Amino acid sequence: MAKVLLKNLTKRFGKVVAVDGVSVEAKDREFLVLLGPSGCGKTTILRCIAGLEIPDEGEVYIGDRLVNDLPPKDRDVAMVFQSYALYPHMTVYDNISFPLRMREIPASEIEERVKKVAELLQIAHLLDRKPKQLSGGEAQRVALGRAIVREPKVFLMDEPLSNLDAKLRIHMRAELKRLQRDLGITTIYVTHDQVEAMTMADKVAVLKDGKLQQVAPPDKLYSSPSNLFVAGFIGSPPMNFIDCSLVLKDEEVFLDAGAFVLKLEGTVAEILREKGATKLVIGIRPEDVSFVNKAHGKILGEVYMKEPLGAETIIDVKVGEYLVKVRERVGFKTKIGDKVWMGFPLDKLHVFDKKTGKAII
């Protein structure tokens, strides 16, 4: 097995900078997810690791070996594509065994390795079928089998679950994660789906416009986002954001959002006083907001919409020009047009510098 290390990786296509000075490491046996919206450079990074694209600047290491000048076949990586890229005229057996035959592995060893992988992926009964006879989930397992049978140092996966239906995608997330743990192979996985990233990754690298925004374990991304983009991209429903101004009055610290004013105390107040930035954005996650009585309320709003989700309901509350989403338990009695008070623990409040977008708290 091997780690993968990128140092100041840059890739341009004409005047477009697809990847802009990205440095990140996937440790040995780690599951690293590259997460971001379409066009952020994540697939280009994967292709640079595989050798399908040549970086304009920077270095790619697999293990302790610099591989910038190595052709793809010599990098000992296996890639699973979004389209699966199965050969339609070949059987499942031939598709899985293809990379071994190209390396002229003895036939007896090929048969043993293909059968072992097929049993692992529970597709042994499909070995005589052609790709057109497979369901989406079965085709995805065959593509995985073709990658696994090579026993590579690194798996590279480019949105391999995006073509599956929602139920199968959820099932295959768990299967892929279990498989990666069992095999112990370093995996770099590309997705735009933050739920997929949060549930599967040991570590997530969030990208925007070719630049790395933050690298951290999923729980750290959720609890301590480094900037507005990460805070808004991670979490479902996304974090509520409200523009406000810092107001210092005598010895007291306030956040003035126009529709409401929050009085701050303790560590939060001290940090904001020291930072000195006056134009701020506060963020609070829907699950950290609750409906309270007036005595404990911080924000007054009006119920605008209800989104039932079965075990819970997302309630949109109109506060001035903003809609604040609140995640509530089933059975909470409120109707559209009701006036409601909302509260939240101050230690769950996120504060960002409006000018730079960087997190202050």
C-alpha positions, 0 to 999 in steps of 0.5 A: 500500500502507499500514501499519495502526496500532492505538492503545489499541484497546478493544471491549466487548460489554456487560460483556465486554471483548473487546479491552483496550487493544491497540496494535500496528502492521502495517508496509507490506507486512508479514504480521502474524498475530494469534494466540491461543485462541478468545475472545481478541479477535483476530477482533474486532480484525480487524472493528474494522479493517474497520469492521464493529465500532466501537471503544469506545476507541482509534484505527485508522489505515490509512496515515496516515489515522484511519479510526474514522468511515469506513464499511467501503466507504471503508477500502480493505481486503479481507476473506477470511472463514473461511466464504469467503462466496461467493454460491452462485447466482453463477459463480466469474467473477461472484463474483470480479468482484462488488466491481468491478461494485459500483464500476462499473468498466468491463466490459473492465477487469473482464474483464482483472483477473478473468482476471489474478487467476484465472491467478495463483491457477490457477483460470482453468478454474473461472470458469464453475462455481458454488461448490457445484461447487468443492472446499474448496481451490478455494473458498478460492482464489475467496475470495482472488481476490475480495479480490485483484481489488480491489487493496486497501491491506490484506488482512484474513484470518479463519482462511481455512484452517481448513476445509481438510484437513491436507494442503491446509492445509499447501500453502495456507500456502505459497501464501498466503505466496508470494502475499502476498510477490508482491503486496506487500500489507499483510496481517493474518491471524487464527489460533489455530494457532501452526504456521500463525502461525510459518510464515507471519508476518513478525511475530506478535501473541499475545493472551489474554483481549483483552490483547496478550501479546507482539509479535515475529518468530516466531523471537523468540517461540520463543527469548525468550517474554515470559511463561508464556502465550507460552512455552506457546502457542508450540512443538509439543510445548509447552515443559516447565514445572516449579515450583521454588524458588530456593535460595542456599547460601553463594556457590552458586545452586540451583533446587530442584524437589523431584524434582531440584536444579539447580546454576546457574552463570555469568550465569544464576546472577547474574541469579537472585541479583539478581532475588530472586524465590524461587518460580519456574517453569523451562521447557525445550523438548522439542528442547533436552532430551537423554538422557545418561549419569549423569555428565552428567545433570541430571535422573533420570526414568522413561520413561512413554510413547513417541509415534512420529512417523516421523522422530522420537519424542516420549518422555514421562518421569515426573519426580516429579509432572511429565511431561517431553517429550523430542524424540528421533531415530528409533532411540533405544533405550529402553522404557517403565519404563526409568530415564533421565538427561536433560541440557540446555544452561543457555543453553536454560533459561527461568525465569519468576516464578511470581507474575507469570508474566513471564520472568526469563531 
